[in-house]
Amino acid sequence: MAVAGAACTFAALGSTAAFAQATDVKIGFAAPLTGGQAHYGADFKSGVELAIDEMNATNPVIGGKPVHFVLDAQDDQADPRTGTTVAQKLVDDGVVAVIGHYNSGTSIPAAPIYAKAGIPEIAMATAPNYTRLGFPTTFRLLTSDTQLGSVLGTYVVKDLKFKRIAVIDDRTAYGQGVAEEFTKAVKAAGATVVDQEYTNDKAVDFRSILTKIKAADVDAVFYGGADTQAAPMLKQMRSLAIKAPLIGPDMVQSDNLIKIAGPAAEGTLAASEGSPLAQMPSGKDFSDRYTKRFGHPVELYAPYAYDGTMAVFNAMKKANSTDPHVYLAALKATNMKGVTTNELSYDQYGDLKFGGVTVYKVVNGKWVPSQTVGVK
């Protein structure tokens, strides 16, 4: 018995030693984890965490050595200045990839910092110029505002027959960019932008600009900005007896707009990158694993974060290295089946080749998909 016990002890020690020899490899993450956009960041982060958990469960060996991935998560507060500080901290921490940032306004100023260090930045950022900065290290998790704004602008004119539309944006890189693309598509489809107004991403009172819009007698109001502002804007529209629907991107977040705006949300339109979870190639399986891990349903961004993180891991395995200078070429050549698409691959800029866009409408208090285009 003593011999058997000793053998068991030795085996346990051997197993522990093998694990202890695994090299920690840091994966960076940056997004708003506090403030009005924290729910975006939390959803984004969960997808990365699940990917890391599942990759570590395979006991990965890269470059002939066991590795253990760890997450270095930072709160950029959706603030450009904080974003650059966070970016430098992640570089100094020795991360080998960054999944983030979330906002275009933080991803773009952070990009030169990661590029100088040779570290891939795989961002949610949808501003078109993010991947046109000339850096080989910028990659996108979602389709860009060019496609998002274009699809939504064309849809409301061609399918919904809207002719007179007002446009508002929050002057952020994201909000301004998607509003510009929407405006181009509306005009190209033959409708008129009768009023164009601006606010900022901290504003809560929109009655002044909405009063001007009311006088223009519009068929719809487009808002380029976050759902945390779209909800009070919608309530104020209804209080001013503006019956036109509110249209915008990024409003299908955890039913946040519906919860805040209540009945006023009925008829609201939103465009979101990619497909509804139920229509994703591996959506149901991912949903089951996600719910088991976190104890709540998938929101929106987690599947894209998961796919982007797995693309990094696959590139490391293909290149047999966790050194970003070595595996970057393999990341650029990614061609894999993901949760969100049957073919996750990047073009020469780091944009998704098959990102896709879905248009949703609030019907009886729920977001209902109306049209999906561009997904493979």
N, C-alpha and C positions, 0 to 999 in steps of 0.2 A: 504493500500500500504506500509505503514511504517512497519507494522508487517511482511508482505511478504518479504520486503527488508531485515528486520532483520533476518528472517529465512534463507534467501539465504546467507546472510553474515555469519551466524552461520555455515551453511552447508559447505561453502567454507573454513571457518577456521577449521572446523572439519576434512575436507579432507586434508588440509595442515598439520594439526597436525599429522594425521595418517601417512602421508609421512615422516614428520620430525622424527617420531619415528623409521623409518627403520634404521637398523644398516648397516653402510658401511662395506663391506667385500672386501678386496683388493686381486685382482688377479695379480700376477706378470707376467711380460713379458720381455724377453731379446733376442736381435738379433742385427745384424749390421744395424743400421739406418743411418749411414753415411759411406762414402768410396765406394769402388768398388762393394761391395755386398749389398749396401743399397736397391736395387730393390728387392732382396730376402726378406730382413727384412720388407719392407713396405707391401709386399704381405702377408707375414706371419702374421703381426700385424692386417691387415684388417679382416682376418678370425676370430681372437680373438675378435675384436671389435664388429663384427656382432653378434657373439654368446652372448656377454655380453648385447648388446642392446636388443636382442630378449628375453633373460632370464629376464631382468629387466622389460620388457613389460608385463610379466605374473604376476608381483607383488608377487614375491616368498616369501613364509613363511617357514622358516627352524628352527627347534627347538622351534616352537611356537612363533617365532618372525619374523616380516617382515624384509627382508634384501635387500640391494641395492648393487650390484656388481660394483666395480670401478677398472679401469685398472691402474696399476703402471708399465709403460713402460720404459725400460732402454736400452741404446745403448751400446752394448758390443764391437762394432767396429771390430768384428770377431777376436779379440785379446785375447789369453788365459789369460794374466795377467789382462787385463781390465775385462774379464769375471768373474774372481774370485772377483774382487772389486765390480762389479755389483751384483753378487750373495749375498755377505755379506750385501750390501745395501738393497736388497729386503727382506732378512731375518730381518734386523733391522727395516725395514718399517712395518713389521707385515703381510706380504702376507700369504695367506693360501694355495696357489698353484702357481707354476711357469709354464707358457707355454713358453718353450724355454729351452735351447738356440737353435740357428739355426745350428751352426757349431759343428762338433764333437770336434774340438780343443778347444772350449769354454765350451761345455756341460760336457766334461769329468772332467776337473779340478774343475768345479763348483759343480759337483755332491756330493762330500763329505761335502760341506758346507750346502747344502739343506738336506742331509741325517742326519747330526748332529741335525738339527732343526726339523726333521721329516716332512719336506715339500715335497710333490710330485713334481718331475721335469719331465714334459712331453715335450720331445725335438724332434726337427727335425733330430738330430744327427743320422747318419747312420753307423758310425764305429761300428763293431761288439762288441768290448770290452766295449762300453758305458753301455750296460745292463748286463755286466759280471763283474762289479766292486764289486758285493756282497752287494749292497744297496737295500733295499726294496722300495725305493722311486723313482727309475728310470723307466720311461716309454718312449716308442717311438711312434712318430706320423706316421712314414713311415717304409717301409721295410728296412732291413739292407744292408750294402755293400756286405755281403756274397751272398745274393740272387741277388742283382743288378749286381754285377760283374760276377757272375756265369752265369746268364741268357744271358748277353751281350756277354761274351766270347764264350759260347756254340753256340749262334746264328750266330756269324760271321764266325765260322768254319763250323758248320753243314749246315746252310742254305745258307750262302754266299760263302762258299768254299774257304775262305782265308787260306793260308798256311804259309805265312811269315809275321809276325807282329812285329812292334816296339812298345815299351811301354815307356811312359813318365809320371812322376808324380811330384806334387809340394811339396812333403815332408810334407804336413800337415797330421794330423791324418786321415782326410777324404780321401784326394787324394792318399796317400800311401796305405790305407786300401783297397779302391776299385780297385786300380791297382794290388795289390797282388791277390785279388780274381779273377779278370779278367785273370791274367796270369795263375793261377791254372787251370781255366776252359779251356783256350786255349790249354794248354799242355795236359789236360785230353782228349780233343776232337781230339787230334792228330796233331795239328799244332805246329809251332815253333816260339818262341819269339827270334828274331834274334838280337835285340838290346834293352837295357834297359837304359834309361837316366833319369836324375833328374834336376829339376829346383827349384824355390821357388815361393811362391804365390804373390810376388811383381814384378817378372821379366816381362819385355816387349820385350826383344830381345832373340829369340830362334834360331837364324841362325846357331850358332856354333853346337848345338846338332842336328839340322835338317840336316846340311851338312853331319854329320856322318851317319844319318839315310838314307839319299839319296844314299849313297854308298852301303848300305845293300840291296837295291832293294826290298823294302817291298810291300806287298799287301795292308796294312793298317797301320795307326798310331793311337794308343790309348793314350788319355790324361786324367789322373786322376787329375782334378782340376776344376776351375770355368770357366764359359763362357766368363768372362771378359778377360781371358788370352787365351782361346781357339780361339777366333776370330782373334787376331793378329797373333797367331801361325799358323792358317790356311792360312792367307794372305801371311805369310812368306814362308809357304810350297809351295804355288803356284808360288811365285816369284823365288823360287829355282827349279821350274819345277818338284816338287814332285806331281805326279798325284794321288797318293793313297788317299783314303778317310780318313778323321779324324773321330775317334770314341771316344765317351766319355759320361759320365753321366752329368746331370745338365746343358745341353746346350739348353733346350727347354724353356728357361726363356724369356717370352715376345718377342720372336723372336729376342732377343738381338744379338745373333751370326749372324743371317741373316742380320740384319741391319748394323752391323759393317763389316762383311766379304763380303757382296754383292754376286755377282755371284760365288765367290770362295766357298761359302757354299754348293753349289749343290752337292748332294750325301753324305753329312755328316750324320753320324749315331749318335744317342744318346739314352740312356736308361733313363727312368724316373720312379720313384716309383709310384705305383698305376695305375689307368686307366685314359684315356682322359676324360675330363669333360663331354662330350656328352654321354659317356658310363657309367658314375657313376649312381647308382640307383636313386639319387635325384639331379642329376647334373643340369638339366634344371631349376628346381624350385629354387635351390640355386643360379644359375647364375642370374635369374631374380631379386631375392631379393638383391643380392650383387650389381648388376648394379644400382638398384634403390637407394641403400644406398650410394654408393661411386661415381657414375657417370662415371664409366669405367668398362670394362669387367674383369672377373676373369682372373688371370694370371695362377698360378700353385699351390702354397702352401696353399692358403686361405681355400679351402675345408677341408684339413687335420687339419689345425689349428682350424677350426670351430668344427670339430668332436671331437678333443681332449679336447677342452674347454667344450663342451657339456657333454662329458664323466665325467668330474670333477663335473659339476653341478648335473648330474644324481646321482653320487655317494653321494654327499652331501644330496640330497633329500632322497635317500634310507636310509642313515645312520641317517637322521634327525639332521645333525650337519655340521657346517662349519669348525669344528676343524679337521685339517689334521690327527691327531692321532686317531680320531674316524672314519673318512670316508675313510681312506686309504684301509681298507679291502674291502669296497664296490667298490672302484676304481679297485682293483685287480680283482674283480669278474665281471667286466663290460661285459655285453653282450647286445648290442643295435644295432638297425639299424641306420646307419649314412648316410651322404651325399655320402661318398666315397665307402661304402660297405654295404651289407645287414647284415653283422655280424661283428661289431667292438668288438673285445675281445682280451685280452692279455694272453700270456703264463706265465709260472712261472718266467720268467726273466723280463717281462714288454715289450716284443716284441709283435707286432701285429701277431695274428695267420693267418690272411689273408691279407697281405700287397699288394702283387702283383707288377709286373714290366711290363712296356710297352716299346717296342723298336720303335723308330721313325727314319724317313729318310727325308732329305730335297729334295723335288721334286717340280720343278718349283717355287722355292722361298718360299715354305711352308713346315712346319713339318707335315708329314703324318704318322699316326700310322701303324706299320707293324705287330706287334704281342704283345698280352697281355697275361700274365700267372699269376696264383696264386691268383686272386681276386675272392671273393665269392659273 
